[in-house]
Each structure stands twice: as C-alpha cells, then as structure tokens.
Amino acid sequence: MFHKKTLSSAVLAAGFGLLAFAATPAHAASQGTINFTGKVLADTCTITVNGGSTVALPSVMTAAFGSAAGNVAGTTPFTVALKDCDNNTAQAKMQFSGSNVDTATGNLKNTAASGSNVQIQLLNSSDTAINTSTQANAPTIAVASGIGSTQLKAQYISTAASTTAGLVASTVNFTLTYQ
C-alpha cells in the first residue's frame, strides 16, 4: 500500500505542475514601425492641346471606311503638353469623362447636327485605342523639372457598314491626377 500512495502523490504533483504551465499566458515580444511619406504639390500644371485646346481632324471620303463598322480613317496626331508643374510632380495620369463618352465603345459620340455615323477614337502614344469609358490604355504623362507631354492620336471610326456623309464634332473632358 505504501507503494501506491507514493505513486499517487507523484502523479498529483506532476498534474499540478502541468496545470501551472497551462495557466501561464503566452507572451509575445514583437514591435514594429510604420513610416509615412507623401507630397503636397502646388496647384495644377498649365495644360495645352496642340498649343491650344482643339484638334482638327481632316476631311475624309465615305469610301475610306469601306463597308464595315469599326473601320478607321483620318488619323491625326496631337500633343497634350504640361508646363509650370510643381517640381515634385513626377507624373500625371489622364482620366477621361463627359456626356459624349460612349460607354459601350469607349469612343466619343458624334454630336454634330446632321452628322455622319462615325465616332472619334483616341489612341495613346503606342497607337493603342483608349477606352474613355473604362480608362483602359489612358496615358500617364512623365513630368520632369515641371514639364511633360504625351503624344496622342484621334481618328474617325465607323459605327455602321455604310458610312454617311456629314459633320463631325465632339468633346471630352479629362482630369490629371498628379503623383
């Protein structure tokens, strides 16, 4: 019987020892640092489009579009130039908007009275179509020493298999987000 009592005391002592370790909360000794950076830029850059604000597309014949929707003609390059930007500005991201943006095609609707059934499509400096609705392929203008520019193109794009003669006019707004 003596043997059983000793063994029981030893098991009880071990059990209390385990409970003492289990009741001790775990301590994590971790620290971290959060760093913040940013810029406060002076007001916006001076912006010009071809030295003003208008891009004149050339006159084209209806035959230039062939007999399919989506054919293009009259590709015209133009420049969006920035000057007098804050010297801390590294780039400016363009974003297009306005009531003339066709949300289905991303092109610009023709708003001319008795106009042709074409739209105006914008291309970035890589000749990739810009979707002015979703902003896909919209340019980012690199800015250094307060100046920057990007080369864009505008072109007519047919909306029907048979293009009609008529006037073409449209506008689009854009916003630059400076970084």
C-alpha positions as CSV (number, residue, x, y, z in Angstrom):
1,M,0.0,0.0,0.0
2,F,2.9,2.3,0.7
3,H,3.9,1.9,-2.9
4,K,0.6,3.1,-4.3
5,K,0.5,6.1,-2.0
6,T,3.9,7.3,-3.3
7,L,2.9,6.8,-6.9
8,S,-0.4,8.7,-6.4
9,S,1.5,11.6,-4.8
10,A,3.9,11.8,-7.6
11,V,1.1,11.8,-10.3
12,L,-0.7,14.6,-8.4
13,A,2.5,16.7,-8.2
14,A,3.1,16.2,-11.9
15,G,-0.5,17.1,-12.7
16,F,-0.3,20.3,-10.6
17,G,2.9,21.2,-12.4
18,L,1.3,20.9,-15.8
19,L,-1.7,23.0,-14.7
20,A,0.7,25.7,-13.5
21,F,2.4,25.8,-17.0
22,A,-1.0,25.7,-18.8
23,A,-2.4,28.6,-16.8
24,T,0.6,30.9,-17.7
25,P,-0.4,33.2,-20.6
26,A,1.9,33.3,-23.6
27,H,3.9,36.5,-24.1
28,A,4.8,37.8,-27.5
29,A,7.5,40.4,-27.5
30,S,7.1,42.0,-31.0
31,Q,7.4,45.6,-32.1
32,G,7.1,47.3,-35.4
33,T,7.4,50.7,-37.0
34,I,5.1,52.4,-39.5
35,N,6.7,55.0,-41.8
36,F,4.7,57.6,-43.7
37,T,5.7,59.6,-46.7
38,G,3.8,61.9,-49.0
39,K,3.9,65.1,-51.1
40,V,2.0,68.3,-51.0
41,L,2.1,69.7,-54.5
42,A,1.4,73.3,-55.7
43,D,-1.7,73.8,-57.8
44,T,-2.0,72.2,-61.2
45,C,0.1,72.5,-64.3
46,T,-0.7,74.7,-67.3
47,I,-2.1,72.4,-69.9
48,T,-2.3,72.8,-73.7
49,V,-3.5,70.6,-76.5
50,N,-1.6,71.3,-79.7
51,G,-0.8,74.7,-78.3
52,G,-4.5,75.5,-77.6
53,S,-7.4,73.2,-77.0
54,T,-8.7,72.0,-80.4
55,V,-7.7,69.0,-82.6
56,A,-8.8,69.5,-86.2
57,L,-9.4,66.2,-88.0
58,P,-9.0,66.1,-91.8
59,S,-11.9,65.8,-94.2
60,V,-12.2,62.2,-95.5
61,M,-14.3,60.5,-98.1
62,T,-17.0,57.9,-97.0
63,A,-15.2,55.3,-99.2
64,A,-12.3,55.5,-96.8
65,F,-14.3,53.4,-94.3
66,G,-15.1,50.5,-96.7
67,S,-18.2,48.5,-95.9
68,A,-17.8,47.5,-92.2
69,A,-18.3,49.1,-88.8
70,G,-15.1,49.6,-86.9
71,N,-13.0,50.8,-89.8
72,V,-10.9,53.9,-89.2
73,A,-9.7,56.9,-91.2
74,G,-8.2,60.4,-90.7
75,T,-5.7,59.5,-88.0
76,T,-4.4,62.8,-86.6
77,P,-1.6,63.2,-84.1
78,F,-1.8,65.8,-81.3
79,T,0.2,66.7,-78.2
80,V,-1.0,67.2,-74.6
81,A,1.7,69.4,-73.0
82,L,2.2,70.3,-69.4
83,K,4.3,73.2,-68.1
84,D,4.7,75.1,-64.8
85,C,4.1,72.0,-62.8
86,D,5.4,71.6,-59.2
87,N,9.0,70.4,-59.4
88,N,8.0,67.5,-57.1
89,T,5.5,66.2,-59.7
90,A,6.8,63.0,-61.3
91,Q,3.8,62.1,-63.4
92,A,0.2,62.9,-64.3
93,K,-2.4,60.2,-65.0
94,M,-5.1,61.1,-67.5
95,Q,-8.7,60.2,-66.9
96,F,-11.5,61.0,-69.4
97,S,-15.1,61.8,-68.8
98,G,-18.1,63.6,-70.2
99,S,-21.6,63.1,-71.7
100,N,-20.0,62.4,-75.1
101,V,-18.3,59.2,-73.9
102,D,-19.9,56.2,-75.4
103,T,-20.0,53.7,-72.6
104,A,-20.4,50.7,-75.0
105,T,-17.4,51.5,-77.3
106,G,-15.3,53.8,-75.2
107,N,-15.1,56.2,-78.2
108,L,-16.5,59.7,-78.4
109,K,-20.0,60.2,-79.8
110,N,-20.5,62.5,-82.8
111,T,-22.6,65.4,-81.6
112,A,-22.8,67.4,-84.8
113,A,-26.3,68.2,-86.1
114,S,-26.8,66.2,-89.4
115,G,-23.6,64.5,-88.6
116,S,-22.0,61.4,-90.1
117,N,-22.4,58.0,-88.4
118,V,-18.9,57.9,-87.1
119,Q,-17.3,58.4,-83.7
120,I,-13.9,59.7,-82.7
121,Q,-11.5,57.2,-81.2
122,L,-8.4,58.2,-79.2
123,L,-5.1,56.4,-79.4
124,N,-2.2,56.6,-76.9
125,S,1.4,57.0,-77.8
126,S,1.7,53.3,-78.5
127,D,-1.2,53.5,-81.1
128,T,-3.4,51.5,-78.7
129,A,-7.1,52.6,-78.5
130,I,-8.0,54.4,-75.3
131,N,-11.4,53.4,-73.8
132,T,-12.5,56.7,-72.5
133,S,-15.3,54.9,-70.5
134,T,-13.2,52.4,-68.6
135,Q,-9.9,54.4,-68.8
136,A,-8.1,51.3,-70.4
137,N,-4.9,52.4,-72.0
138,A,-5.2,56.0,-70.8
139,P,-1.8,57.6,-70.7
140,T,0.4,58.6,-67.8
141,I,2.5,61.7,-68.6
142,A,6.0,61.7,-67.3
143,V,6.9,65.1,-65.7
144,A,10.5,66.3,-65.0
145,S,11.6,69.8,-64.0
146,G,8.0,71.0,-64.2
147,I,7.3,70.0,-67.8
148,G,5.9,66.9,-69.6
149,S,3.9,65.8,-72.6
150,T,2.3,62.9,-74.4
151,Q,1.6,62.2,-78.0
152,L,-2.0,61.0,-78.7
153,K,-3.9,60.5,-81.9
154,A,-7.6,60.9,-82.8
155,Q,-9.3,59.2,-85.7
156,Y,-12.8,58.6,-87.1
157,I,-14.2,55.2,-86.6
158,S,-17.3,54.0,-88.5
159,T,-20.3,52.8,-86.5
160,A,-22.2,51.1,-89.4
161,A,-21.4,49.1,-92.5
162,S,-22.3,52.1,-94.6
163,T,-20.8,55.4,-93.5
164,T,-22.8,58.5,-94.3
165,A,-21.5,62.0,-95.2
166,G,-21.9,64.7,-92.6
167,L,-20.2,66.8,-90.0
168,V,-18.3,65.5,-87.0
169,A,-17.9,67.2,-83.6
170,S,-17.3,66.0,-80.1
171,T,-15.7,67.0,-76.8
172,V,-14.2,65.1,-73.9
173,N,-13.2,66.3,-70.5
174,F,-10.0,65.0,-68.8
175,T,-8.6,65.1,-65.4
176,L,-5.0,64.8,-64.4
177,T,-4.1,63.1,-61.2
178,Y,-0.6,64.3,-60.2
179,Q,1.8,62.0,-58.5
